[in-house]
């Protein structure tokens, strides 16, 4: 059976939706360890950046790149939190303070 590119995209999206749903729905070992996947909106709220800023920092190599699940782009929470902690150590906690001031 040969699938055309449009059908492959639909199949990839279906599989991605199921993977994301399953990760969120079942409290397996990965999600208990903070390995859940964040959307760009969730990520922006967590780190205090707008989606456009996140994508710019990804393209500049400053922020971790997302993983692709079909056409979806998701960030593992564990990797994002590691980036935040590393940045806070490097800046002495000033980065978190500055980002919270920018949001106010």
HELIX and SHEET records of a PDB file:
HELIX    1   1 UNK A    5  UNK A   25  1                                  21    
HELIX    2   2 UNK A   29  UNK A   32  1                                   4    
HELIX    3   3 UNK A   40  UNK A   47  1                                   8    
HELIX    4   4 UNK A   51  UNK A   59  1                                   9    
HELIX    5   5 UNK A   77  UNK A   91  1                                  15    
HELIX    6   6 UNK A   94  UNK A  103  1                                  10    
SHEET    1   A 3 UNK A  37  UNK A  38  0                                        
SHEET    2   A 3 UNK A  72  UNK A  76 -1                                        
SHEET    3   A 3 UNK A  67  UNK A  69 -1                                        
END                                                                             
